[in-house]
Amino acid sequence: MSAFFERFFDDFTKSREFADIELLNPLDMHLHLRQGAMLESVLPFSARSFALGVVMPNLNPPITTTALAVDYRDEIMRLSEDFTPFMTLYLHENLSLEELKEASVQGIRILKLYPKGATTGSENGVREVVSERILEILSLAQDLGFILSIHGESNGYCMDREFEFLEVYEFLARSFPRLKIIIEHMSDRRSLESLEKYENLYATLTLHHILLSLDDVLGGLMQPDLFCKPMIKTPSDRDALLLCALSAHPKVSFGSDSAPHLQSKKYSAHAPGGIFSAPIALSVLASVFAHYDRLENLQSFVSDNARKNYALDSVLCDRRKVVRLTPKMWEIPQSVACENDAISVLFGGRKSAFRQIEGN
């Protein structure tokens, strides 16, 4: 691992003292919970740390209808009473006005756009984003008050795919000025310029994109557990995105993009993209913000910004989930069991300077 990365797992609390941290209603604005046994294995980690999570729809089959979204929401809520799943609808060419209206009635307010073939579960994604049919759907979505979340990547060179997609983000932002558009899991520093140019353009940031560079993935032996889409990029990208997170940029929210895959698949010849970070997201974020003396911004980054930008007051209502973290070193588990397999945990085997207090 890079020297930059190693710093976050030193015991810097030995020379500095920190008080316990209380976070009110932490929110994960980009989360993969999967299905079946995997859902049961990974959900407790998100439910323990977060009041609400934006649940991605790229299942098999994808969540393309309101009925499927409601069934999935009910299943999540059956497994955890202390977690609010904020559902998303998989955008496709056959999405009708009636379906959008029904989704809105059911409290589903986010459309998720996957360019076809861009990432895991995008086989049914949109072949041509700027097409007459998709623009018609987005016009309807704007009128109904939806939010558009996009996995924004072209089919070009892997390190430039997000940058090349920026022209699509900007076209959509100009064409639909009342439609909030989210640059999901922002990974390229050049996206920050577009974020400033358009009032209706927002973003989410992951833990791995603000802490890692491609050198951590490929600089020594290849690390399949760190392979994700969009790809982790250069040290300059990492540094710019880290600064954006630490400053709690008002248009940026935390979204873990925690994406579990079984080790049997991750360590195969065709490893899928995805990093499982749910068990350690808040504790490592606290360590990073403490390291940079920015703990006063952590509440905004993991909750307040999203609550405002996604208009979540009516969803959270009087919800008051307080998550407490204490400055105590603990070893991150290497993996989480799932049936007869396991799911690797981001930074497994390392030590984090903050630990979530049990009972939260």
N, C-alpha and C positions, 0 to 999 in steps of 0.2 A: 504494500500500500504506500501511497505518496506520503511525504513528510507532512504536508498540509493536513491530510486526513488523520494522521497519527495524533496530532495535537489534541483532538477532541476526546481522546481516550486516555490522556494523562490525568493523574489525580491532581488537578490544579486547585482543588478545594483545600489541599493541605496548607497552602499559604494564604488562603482567602476564606472568609466565612460568609455563608449565605443563609438566609432564613428559608423556611418552608414557602412554597409557592402555592397560591390558590388560583385556579382558573375557573371562571364561570362559563358554563355551557360551551366547552370546546367543540368545534365543528370540523368535520372532515369533508371537504367539498368535492372529493373525487375518490371513490372507493369501489373496489371490486370484492364482492362477497361470494361469488360463484353459486353453486347449487349442491343439493344433496349432502353427502358426508363432508365435503369440503366447507360448505356453508356452516355446518354445525361445528367444525373445527376452528374456523377463523373468526366467526362472528363475536364470540365472547371478548376478544381482544379490543375490537372497535367499540363494543357496547360498554366495556369497562372504562374506556378513556374519553369517549365522545358522547355528547348529548344527541347529535344528529349526524348522519352521513348521507352524502349524495351518492346513491347506488347506481352503478353503471349497468346498462341494459344489454351488453354484448355476451349474452348467454347462448346456449344451444338448446332450443331455438332462441333467437333474439327476442327481446321484449318490444314487439312491434305494435301491440294493441293495448288499449287501456285495461282490458280484462286480464291480460297476462301480467301487466304491471301491478294491478290490484292483488292478484293471486300471489305474486312474488312478495309484495309488501306484507300481506297477511302471514305468509310463511316466516318472514324475518321477525315480525312482531310476535308470532307464536313462540319463537325461540328466545326472544329477549324482550322483556317488558320495559326495560330502562334505556331504550334506544329508539330514536325516531328515524326510520328510513325515508329519505326524501327521494322519491322515485323519478326516473328519467324514461323518456320514450325514444326508442331507436328510430331515427329519421330515415324514411325510405320514400321512393317515388309514388307509392300508392296511398300515402297518408291523406285522409280526407278531412274536410272541414268538420264533418260530424264526429269523426274520431278525435280531432283536436278539442272540440267542444266538450265531449265526454271526458277526456283526460283532464281538462280544466275543472270540470265539476268534481272530479275525484281528487283534486288537489295536486295533480301532476302538472308542473309548470316548466319543466326543462326538456328540451329536445336535444338529443345527442347525435351529432353528425360524425360519421366515420367515412372518410374516403375509402372506397372499395379496396381491400387488400392492404391497408396501411398498418394494421396491428392485429392483435389477437381478437378473434370474433368479428372481424370486419368484412367477412366474405359477402355479407348481404348489404354492405355499405353503398354509398352513393357513387356511381360511376363518374358522373360529371356534376360537380358542385354548382357551377354557374350554368345551369340549364333552365329552360323556361319552366319546367314542372317544379323544380326545387325552389326557384325564386317565387313561384306562385304560393307554394306551401309556406315559405318564410314570410310572405306578405300577410297571410292569414294568421300565422303565429304571432307576428308583431301586433296585429289588431286585437288578439286575445290575451296579450300580456305575457307570452312565453319568454323564456330565456333560451338562447342557443349556445350550447357548449360544443366545441369542436376539437377533435383530434386533428390538428392542422399540420399535415405533412403532404408534400408532393411525392411523386414517384422518382425523383431525381437522386443525386448523390446523397448518401445517407446522412452526412454531416450538414448538408444544406437544405434538407427537406422542409424544416420549419421556416427557414428564411425564405425559401421559394414560395411557400404558402402564404406569406404575409400579404401579397397582392390580393389574394382572395379574401382574407380578413378585412383588408381596407376597402375593397369593393363592396362587401356586404355591409360594413359599417356605414359607408356613404349611402348605400341604397336603402337601408332600413334604419334610419337614425333613432327610431323609438324602440328598437330591438336590442336588448342587452346581449352582447356576444362575449363568450369566454374563451380566451386562449388557454386551453387546458394544458397542464403540466409544462409550462413554459420552460424551454431548455436552451434557447439561443439569446444571447444578450441583445441582438439586433431587434428582437421583438419588443424590447422596452421602448424603442422610438415610436413604434406604431401605437403602443399603449397610451403614450402621451398625446398623440395626434388626434385621437377620436374619443369623444366623451362617452360613447356607448361601448367601448372596448375595455374588457377586464381580463384578469388572468388568475390562474392558480399556480402554486409552486409546490414541488415535492421536496422531501428531505434529501433524496439522493441527488437531485439536480443542483442543490445548493452546497453539497459537501464533496461531491466526487467529480473527477475528470476522467476522460477516456484512458488516461494512464493507469488509473485504478482498475480498469476493466481489462486492458490489454498490455499494460506496460511490462508486466512480468509474465507469469503463467496466466492463461486466459481464465477469467472468473465468470462462469456462466450465470451465477446467482446475481451478478450486477448487470447483466444484459437486459435492456429494456427499450421500449419505444415510446417517445422519441429517445434517441441515443443520448447517453451522457456525453458531454462535449468537452470543450477545451478549458484549461485553467482560467482563461479570461471570461468565458461564459459563466463558469462556476462562481467566480469572484463577483461579477456584476449581479447575478441572481441572489447570491448570499447577501449582498448589501441591500438589495431590494427587500428581502425578507426581514433583515435586521431593522430596517427603518420602518417596517410595517406600512409600506406604500398603501395608501387608502384604496387603490383599485385592485389590490392583490390579496388573495385569501390562501390559506393553507389547504392543500388537497393532496393527500398522501400518495394517491395512485397505488395504494397497496394492492398488489396483484399476485395472489398465491398461485404457484404451480407445484405439482408433485416433483420431488427430486428425480424420480425415474424418467420424467420428461425433460426436466431442466438439464440433466446430465447426458442427454441423448445427442445424436448427430443433428437433430433438428430442434434445438432448444428454443422454446417460445420466449418472447420478451415479457418481462414482468418481474417486479421486486416486491417481496412481502415485508412490509415495514410496520404493520399495525401494532405488534406487541411493544415497539420501542419508540414510536413516533413522538409522543409528548415528552418522554424522559430525555431523549437525545436533543430534541428542540430546546428544552430547558437548559441542557448543558451548553449548547452552542450560544444561546442568547446570553447566558451567564458569562461565558468565556469572553464575549465581546462587550460586556457591561450594557446590554440592551434588554434586560429582563422587563423593564417597564413597557416594552413594545410587544411582548409575547401575547398578552391578552388580545390585543388588536389583531395580530397576525392569525391567531388560531380561533378567533370568535367574532369580535366586534365588526371587522371589515366585512365578513361574509354576511353577518346578520343584516347589515345595512345594504350591501350590494345586491343581495338576493331577496331583500324584503321579507325576512324570516320572522318578524315579530309575531305575525298572526299564526305562524306554524309553531313557534316555541311557546307562545302565549305566556303563561306564568311559570314555565318550566325553569327550575333552578337546580341544575346539576353542578356541584362544585367538585372539581378534581384537584387533589392535593398531591404535591410532589415535595420530597424532602432531599436535601443534599447528602445523599448516602450512596457510595459506590456499590454497584451490583453488576454481576456478570450477565450479559445478554445470552439467552439460550441459543444454541446452534440451530435448532429446528423445532417444529411443532408436529406432533404426530397426526396422521390422517389415514385412517383405515390401516392397511399394511405398509404404508409408505410414510413419507415425511415431507414437510415444507420448510425450506431453508429460511431463516430469519436474517434480515439485513443487519450487518455488523455482529453476527453471531460469534460468541467467544470473546468479544471485546467487553470493556467495562464502561458504563455510563455514570456520570457524576451525579445525576438525579434519579430518584426512584419514585414511582407512584406509590402512594401510601395505600395499603390494602383497605378494602371497604369502600373504595371509590370507583 
